[in-house]
Amino acid sequence: MNITRPERFNNARKLAPTDVNAYLRDLNGVRHSSTAEMLRQLGIK
């Protein structure tokens, strides 16, 4: 997978601290994810 829109990284500065993606938050030590689940979360499958 390639980064196709690097200019969108700057949009992260506009996110409110309460704008949290639960899937990504939980990957920080709460649970694990399969490759299939990751692809679903990314909208690839």
N, C-alpha and C positions, 0 to 999 in steps of 0.2 A: 504494500500500500504506500502511496506517495502523498506527500503534503501538496495539495493542489491549490489551496487558497491561503498562503501564509499571511496575507494582509489581514485576515480575520482574527489573528492572534491578538491584535490590539483591542478587539471587542471584549476581551476578558476584563479589561479595566472598567467596563461599564456595568459589570454584573454586581448586583447587590450581595452583601455577605449572606443574606438569607436565601439566595438563589442557588440551591444545592441540588446536584444530581445524585439521587439516592443510590443508584447503581455504583457510581464512582466512589461515593462516600463509604459504602460498605466494603469496598475492596481494600480499604485502609485498615486491615486487621480484623474486620468483622466476619468476612466470609471469602470464599474463593469463587472463581468463575471459570466456566469452560470456554473453550474457543468458540463453540457454537453459540453460547449465550452472548459472548462479546460481539460476534458478528450480527446477531439479532439487535443488540443495543445500538450498533452502528448503522443499522438499516441495510446491511449488506445481504442478509438472508432472512 
